[in-house]
Amino acid sequence: MTTLAPGATAPRRSDQSLFADLYIDGAWRAGSDGRRFPVVDPSDGSTITEFAIASDSDCDAAIAAAEAAFPAWAATAPRERSEILRRAYEILTDEVEIFAEIMVRENGKAWPDAMGEAAYAKEFFRWFAEEAVRIPGDYRLSPAGDKRIVVTRQPIGVSLLITPWNFPAAMATRKLAPALAAGCTMILKPARETPLTAAYMVDVLERAGVPRGVVNLITPVPTGPAIARMLQHPAVRKLSFTGSTEVGRELLHQCADTVVSASMELGGNAPLIVLPGADLDVAIDGALLAKMRNGGSACTAANRFYVHSSLHDRFVQRFGERLSALRMGKGLERTNDLGALVSFAERDKVADLVATAVDEGAEVAVGGKPSEVGAFYEPTLLTGVAHGSTINRTEIFGPVTAVVRFDDVDDAVRQANDTIFGLMAYVFGEERAAMQVAQRLDAGMVAVNRGVVSDPAAPFGGTKQSGLGREGSSEGILEFLEEKYIAVTA
Ligand code: NAD
């Protein structure tokens, strides 16, 4: 296995540099107008490198490359696509520490979170290597007996994949892998904060044997107008977006103009309910993961804790002790549990939310301060939070736990569902009671007595304004396939 000493610069090509260029039609290149933007290490504010900005003509070139590559790629044998995906999985397994280190450097996350994401991210290549050879179809006689109804599935076409910064690898592989397995060609647009992880993965795909033009990488700045323009192009037939609900709504409007198929993985505001009778050890271990995985910057992060009065004081006491014991610091120092937020702006947003919560009556039981150096924010516990208060309505996206006390389970369920979001929910309690509550929660995913649900073999996605469609599982590939019905006279 290739390993790097902590703090070493990850070697990429023979010139030892990180990939910081666009990848279009199988070639790395600077933007046509030569502009670049800085990629910043949020743990100290230093610039890691300058990444190429894609101009409109670069975006057009990426679409042209994907369009030209589509017929041949769509016609490859599923087994061939499967084996390329499997090789990508194997390369990432070999280079897992390099992969994790790039994420740590540009995203700021803690080393265990980066290794966890690397493991999760590469698993999508293995999973969809297996799905590529199992694309379903149907064949039956019509009820009138006059024809055979043949239903096949074909790749939808050139796909635009837009990803956020919080899981820069996994959110990309969750789209790249099914799109490749389906036989689509694609253009990946990573978040501005984390383009280096995306570029590294594109290099891995090239080494795994993905032909030129099939995967392209662009980073336009500003993003909005460039993407709006691309969505007008008749060759672009799919948008797969992961990011905020606000941007997702805007993109759905744009997709309407050209009737582009849209899959949306959007924001969350996950409730976590601790029912009377819950096993506190299980609840605290699970809640810690649900809240603190990825430093709280997860769409699935437990955002609103509802804890029954009978357990509230003990829960708060013990959860606070666990938060206080977390080591916060640079991700490259591998023993730290909590890394930096992705940017100083995100750190300040979390600090503002805590200040507002305090103004609205919450009490700081643990933490509550930003760092002086780097974009860190202490693990924080707020008690006395009111349902419907600002912090309770807002996706915190940081290491802040906001606890609401409840007496009546029906009230807790009502409050848990009282949100425009429906991505994720957590319930801790005696199994039968917890399962009953799980059935009543309006969310695409519910964790019962556990803190993590993500699994490439499970359908990931939300209800209400948390999204449209599912990623992973056998559903994930269907987002990149279109059904075709062929009638054959019987
Ligand atoms: P964001 O919406 O600001 O950005 C997401 C991506 O969209 C980035 O690549 C960004 O550059 C791009 N973008 C921004 N404005 C755009 C525009 N006008 N047109 C086209 N693209 C645009 O989100 P973020 O801050 O990067 O990520 C955090 C959000 O993502 C949170 O709300 C989180 O819940 C959500 N998220 C959801 C899931 C999920 O699976 N449901 C997973 C991870 C993150």
Residues whose N, C-alpha, C, O or C-beta is under 5 A from the ligand:
A	BS01	NAD	I162 T163 P164 W165 K189 P190 A191 R192 T223 G224 I227 T242 G243 S244 T245 V247 E265 L266 G267 G268 C299 S466
